[in-house]
Amino acid sequence: MIQRCNNPNANNYHNYGGRGITVCSEWTDFSRFLEDMGEKPKGCSIERKNNNAGYCPENCIWASKKDQANNRRGNILIELNGVRYTVAQFAERFHLNAQQLYAKLKQHRSKNNPNQMNLF
């Protein structure tokens, strides 16, 4: 976490420190991090609730890989009746095949705005 935010030579620096993502000064001391976050639950890793904000107690939780996959900034979002879903969440909620749904959505991307889906 500290390396990817502070070290320009780190593999993923461009996705973290290069975008302005920081680690709060208190968390440079691991004992303070542990005090704020507690022990890492099995199957979880640190997650930022807001992907555009840094690592701090107010913005971090322990989350499963599935939860983290639904909180990626590159996800395609589907809104239905005022509720936003990722493709995976939508497919799970409505018992659809996520890969087939994603492929169908890609076919219908707007030529003028690739983030806009014209389905109807």
matplotlib code that plots the C-alpha trace (Angstrom):
import matplotlib.pyplot as plt

x = [0.0, 2.7, 4.9, 2.3, 1.3, 4.8, 7.3, 7.3, 9.3, 6.5, 4.6, 1.2, 2.3, 0.5, -2.8, -2.2, 0.4, 0.4, -3.3, -2.8, -3.8, -2.0, -1.7, -2.5, 0.6, -0.6, -0.6, 3.2, 3.4, 2.0, 0.8, -1.5, -2.8, -3.5, -5.2, -7.5, -8.2, -7.7, -6.4, -7.0, -9.9, -9.4, -10.0, -10.0, -7.7, -7.8, -10.4, -11.0, -14.7, -14.0, -11.5, -10.5, -9.6, -6.6, -6.0, -7.2, -9.5, -12.6, -12.1, -10.9, -12.5, -11.6, -13.3, -13.5, -12.2, -15.8, -16.6, -13.4, -14.2, -17.5, -15.7, -13.3, -13.2, -13.3, -16.6, -19.5, -22.5, -26.1, -28.8, -32.3, -35.1, -32.7, -30.4, -26.8, -25.3, -22.0, -22.4, -21.5, -24.1, -26.8, -26.2, -26.2, -29.4, -31.3, -29.8, -28.0, -24.7, -22.3, -20.0, -22.8, -24.3, -20.9, -20.5, -24.0, -23.3, -20.1, -22.0, -24.3, -21.8, -22.5, -20.1, -20.1, -19.7, -18.1, -19.3, -22.9, -24.9, -27.8, -29.9, -33.4]
y = [0.0, 2.5, 1.5, 1.8, 5.2, 6.6, 4.9, 6.0, 2.8, 0.5, -1.6, 0.0, 3.5, 5.0, 3.6, 4.9, 7.6, 8.7, 9.5, 11.3, 8.4, 8.8, 6.9, 9.0, 9.9, 7.9, 4.7, 4.9, 3.4, -0.2, -0.2, 2.7, 1.0, -2.2, -0.2, 1.4, -1.5, -4.6, -7.9, -8.8, -11.2, -14.4, -13.9, -10.1, -7.3, -3.6, -1.7, 2.0, 2.8, 5.8, 4.8, 8.4, 9.0, 7.8, 5.2, 6.4, 5.0, 6.8, 5.4, 1.9, -1.4, -5.1, -6.6, -9.9, -10.2, -10.2, -7.0, -5.4, -6.4, -4.6, -1.4, -0.9, 2.4, 0.6, -1.2, -0.8, 0.3, -0.5, 1.6, 0.2, 1.9, 4.2, 1.3, 1.1, -2.3, -3.5, -6.1, -8.8, -7.6, -7.2, -10.7, -12.2, -10.3, -11.2, -14.7, -13.9, -15.0, -12.2, -12.9, -13.0, -9.8, -8.0, -9.1, -7.9, -4.5, -4.1, -4.6, -1.8, 0.8, 4.3, 5.2, 8.8, 7.9, 4.5, 4.7, 5.0, 2.0, 2.3, -0.8, 0.5]
z = [0.0, 1.0, -1.9, -4.6, -3.3, -2.6, -4.8, -8.5, -9.3, -7.9, -10.4, -9.9, -8.9, -11.9, -10.6, -7.1, -6.2, -9.8, -9.5, -6.2, -3.9, -0.6, 2.7, 5.8, 7.8, 10.8, 8.8, 8.1, 11.6, 11.3, 14.9, 14.2, 11.0, 13.0, 15.8, 13.2, 10.9, 13.2, 12.0, 8.4, 8.1, 6.2, 2.5, 2.6, 1.8, 2.2, 0.2, -0.4, -0.3, -2.6, -5.3, -5.8, -2.2, -0.2, 2.4, 5.8, 8.5, 7.1, 3.6, 4.2, 5.1, 4.8, 1.7, -0.2, -3.7, -5.0, -3.2, -4.5, -8.0, -7.8, -6.7, -9.6, -11.4, -14.8, -14.2, -16.6, -14.5, -15.3, -13.8, -13.4, -11.5, -9.8, -8.6, -10.0, -10.6, -12.0, -14.8, -12.4, -9.8, -12.4, -13.8, -10.3, -9.2, -12.4, -12.8, -16.1, -17.5, -16.7, -19.7, -22.1, -20.7, -20.9, -24.5, -25.4, -23.7, -25.6, -28.9, -28.0, -26.9, -28.3, -31.1, -29.7, -26.1, -25.3, -21.7, -22.7, -23.6, -26.0, -25.4, -26.4]

ax = plt.figure().add_subplot(projection="3d")
ax.plot(x, y, z, "-o")
ax.set_aspect("equal")
plt.show()
